[in-house]
Amino acid sequence: MKYSKDQYILRNLSKIRHKPWELFIISRIIHLLNDSDIEFVCQQPIRTMEGTRYLDLCFPNLNVYLEIDELHHSKNVISDKNRMREIIDVTDFSENRIRIYDSNNNDRDLNDITDEVDEFISSIKTTKERLLSKGEFIPWDYNNKYVPEVHIRRGYLDVKNNVSFLTHIDALRCFGYTGMSHQRANCNIEKPIRMSVWFPKFYMNDLWVNSLSDDEKTITMKENSAWAAKKMEDNTREKIMNNDYEHKKIVFGHFKDALGQTIYTFLGEFHMNLTKSGSTQVCWERVKTKINLSTIELLSP
């Protein structure tokens, strides 16, 4: 299911309905900003080396995020500083914070917080104007967020562009796929080399357990059934040892987005690590974050 832009906005705000301070501040920002070209996400998950972090309010096309510090943050200052460094290292986003409590750990006056929120809104507008003047601002095009044509025209897929699709078909269209359906986990590539497009599920399933490292550079595949274990034992070990295995994959991870809908996110090109692979697991490591679409040709469906 694909949500409309209106549904997206309403569902985003509904995620914070049980957090009164966040709801007040974020609602004021979105309403007063009133700019449909600026994308926003509430509770945006960010994968770091220490696990998944959630940003209170994120503006992806401005590289800005906002943290709303309630009282519990004051009791964990060191952890929060480390968290901030991790997020900046992973995303290159600039951080802004609005503190709810005062020096006596009481809620600040609402008017003071409102003034601070309005200053943040002004800074967001300034950031957009600065990016516009440099030709670096990309307006939020929600309706084309998941369509392959945008990337086909561009000519490449790049991890830094946060490329996602709603179906296998949409992802495979980028490589010239003409079939009407596709449900298998892999789609073979004919040129330029022997490899495949892979859609791994990063959650528990009947046959295989795939895990993605926090830095998104390593995928580990293990068996989760007697059939998968036998297949791994009979086929994988011998082929790995004989160097006769499909060693290269272009990967689109199977995830849930901020609103819970299934998406397939481009993670890059991964090659098998023979040293870390064996009869019980296969390890894949990322070697490219950018793929030139003109060089890839899929086998006919």
N, C-alpha and C positions, 0 to 999 in steps of 0.2 A: 504493500500500500504506500502511495506517495501522498504526503500531506500538502495542502495548498500553503502558500506563504502566510495567509491569515491564520490557518490552523497551527502552523509552526510557531508563530508569535504567541498565540494564546496558550499553547501547550508548554512553551518555554516558561512563561510567567507562572503557569499553574504548578510548575515543579517547586516553586519557592513559597507557595501559599501558606505553608505551616511555619515559615520563618518571618515573623512580622517585620524585623528591621531590614532584612534583605528585600522583602516585598516592597516596603515603602521606598527604599533608596533606589532599587533597580527600576521600579515602575516610574518613579519621578524622572530618572535619567532617560528612559526610553520615550516617555511622553513628551518631555521638553526637548529632547534631541530631535525627534520627529523627522528622521532622515531615513528614507527607505533604501538608500544606497549603502548604508552602514550595517553590516551583518553583526548580529549579537547572539551569544549563546549563554544561557544560565547553567551553572554547574557543569562546565566543560571538562571532560576527563582528559588528563595529560599523563602519559606514561613516562615515568622517570626511573632511574636506577633503583630507587627505594620503593617503587610501586606506583600505583595510580593515584594522582592528585586531582582535586576538583577545584576549578577556578570559579569564584562566585559569579563573575560577569566577564565575558571575554568578547573582544572585538577583533575577529580574525583578520579582516582586511585592513586593520590599522596597526596590528601587532601590539595591542594594548590589552591589559586585563586589570580588573579591579578586585581587591580583597576587602571584605567588610569585616572588621575586627570586632567581634563581640567579646564579652568578658572572659570566656574560656581561653581566648588567644593570649591574654595577658599572663596566663599561668604556664605558657609553653613558648616563651619568646625565642629561645635557642632553636627549638624545632622549627618554628616559623621562619627564622632566618635561613636555615638550611633548606627548607622547602622552597623559599623564594629563589635561592641560588640555583636549585635543581631545575625549577621551571624556566628560569631565564636561560640556563645552559641548553635545555632541550628545545625551547621554542624561539628564542631571541625576542620574546615579548618584553615590553617595558611594564613594570609593575606600578600600580597606584593603590593606596590604602586609605580607607575611611574608618576611623576608630569611634566606636559607640560609647565606650566608657571613659570616665575622667580619671584623674590621679588617685581618687579615693575609691575607684572601682564602682562608681555609680554611673547610671546612664547620663550622657551629656544632654544638654538642652536641645530640644528638637530644632529650634531656629538655628543654632550653631551648626548642627549637622546638615541642615538644609542649605546653609550658605556654602558649606564645604562641597556638598553634592553639586551645587550650581557652578562652583569653580571647576570641578571635574568635567562637567558638561562643556564648559568653555574650552578646556584643554583638548577635549575630543574634537571639537570643531576646528581648533587650530591645527591639530595633527592632520586632519583630513585636508585642510587647505594647503598645508606644507607638502603633503604627498601629491596633491593635484598639481601644484606648481612645478614639481619635479617629474611629472608624468608617471608617477608610481602608484597612483590610487586606482584600484580595480573595483568598480561598483559591485554591490551585491546583486547577483543575477540568480535569484533563488530558483526560478523555473528551469534554468539550464545547468543547475548545480550537478546533476547526475547524468547528463546526456553526453554521449561519446563524440558528437560532432564538434564540440568545442575543442576537444583534445586532438581530433583528427585534423582540424584546420591548423592548429598550433604545430602539429607534426611530432610531438613527443609527449611522454608521460614523465612527470617529475614528482618525487615524493614530497618535496617542499610545497607543492601546490595542493596537497591534501586531496588527491584524486580519489573519488569514490563513485560506484555505480550501484544501481538497485537490482540488477540481474547479471547473470553470466553473459547473456547475449550482448548487453550494453558494453561490457568490458571487452568482449571478443570482437565487437564491431571495430574497435580501434586498430585491430590487426587484419581487417578485411574479411572477417567471418560473414558468411551469407546464409547460414542456416536459420531456421525458424525457432529452434529450441536447443537448449543445452543444459544438462543437469549433472553430468559427470564431474568429478573433482579435477580432472585434467583434460586439456585440449592440446593435441600435439602440434608442434611447429615443424614445418618442412624446411624453411630457409630462415636464416643463413646457416644454422647449425642444428644438430639434433638437440631439442629441448622441448619444453611444454609450458603452457599457461596453467597455473595451479590455483585452486580456490580452497585452501585449507580452512577447516572449522577450528577455531580456537576455544572450544568448549568440549565437555565430555560428550562422546558419541559412541555408538555401538562397536565400531571396528578399530578406530585409531584415536590416540590422544596426541594432539599437536599443541605444543606450547611455544609462545613467542617471548623472547627475552625482553626485559623492560626497555632496552635501548633499540629494540626492533631490528637488531642485526643478526639474530640467530633464531632458527626454528628447529625444534627437536620433535621428532615423530616417533611414537612408541605404540606397540600393539595394545589392544584393549579387548581381545577376544581370542578364543582358541584358533579360529580361522585366520585371523590376522597374524597371530604368532607363528602359525605353520607357514603362512605365505612369507613372512619375514625370514624364517629359518631356512626354508627351501630355496627361495629365490634371491633375497637381498644379499645374504652373506656371500654366496658364490659369485653373484654378479659384481658385487663391490670388489671382491678380491681379484676378479678377472678384468676389472675396469670396464665392464660391459653393462653399465647401468645408466639410466637417464640422470646425468649429473647436474643439469642446469634447468632452472625453472624461473619463469616470470610469475610473481606471486601477487594475488589479490586476496587479502585476508577477509574471512567471513566474520563480521562484527555486528553489533547493534549500535545505532547512532544515539545521539542525546535524547531522542524521542522514542527509542525502542524499536525502530524499524530496521530490517536487515539491510546491510550495505556491504559491498565488496571493495575494500580499500587497497589501492596500489601500494605495495611495500618494497618494490624493487626487483632486481634480478638476484637470485640466490643460487649458489653452487654447493654441491655436496662436499662436506669435509670428511674425507676418507679416514683420517686419523681418529676422529671422534665417532664414526659410524661403525656398526657391527651387526651381530645377529639379533640384538634386542632393540636397537634404535637406529634412526638415521638422522644425522645432523646436517643442517643447511646453514650457510653463512652468506650474508649479503655482500655482493661485489659491485653492484651498480644501483644508484638511486634514480637514474635517468635513462629512459629507453627511447631510441629513435624509431618511430613507428614505420618509417619507410623501409627499414631493413628486415622487418618481420613478415613472414608469409606462413599462414596456417595451412595444415592439410585440409582438403575439401571435406565439408561436413557429410 
